[in-house]
Amino acid sequence: MRNEKTGILGNGEHIFDFTRLTSNWTKDLTLFTNGASILTAEQTRQLEKHQIKIVEKEMERLVHSGGHLQKIVFHDGFESSLKALHTPSPFEQHCSIHEALGCDPSRKLT
């Protein structure tokens, strides 16, 4: 899907980072927040600076043919054609070794 019309589905801090990472794969990238964006003004500015579009409309459905994505249809009738739509899946730590070592996995490195 490199260099294809691509979308990111999500909202917030983790999506900002994921979107910046994905922008290395294509220059035709849109962030779909499925409603009002909760990105900060600075995050929005950074994405727009890199020509990453942000669509804050609520999605109604995905349209595909044979399992291949064709477009997103929104509640207001707006449509956006795409070749790929990415969203990060939540990560859950199932191992407790970090606790045994006294580590806090939620602590950000500075």
Buried (B, 14 or more C-beta within 10 A) or exposed (E): EEEEBBBBBBBBEEBBEBBBEBBEBBEBBBBBBBEEBEBEEEBBEBBEEEEBEBBBBEBBEBEEEEEEBBBBBBEEEEEBEBBBBBEBEEEEEEEEEEEEEEEEEEEEEE
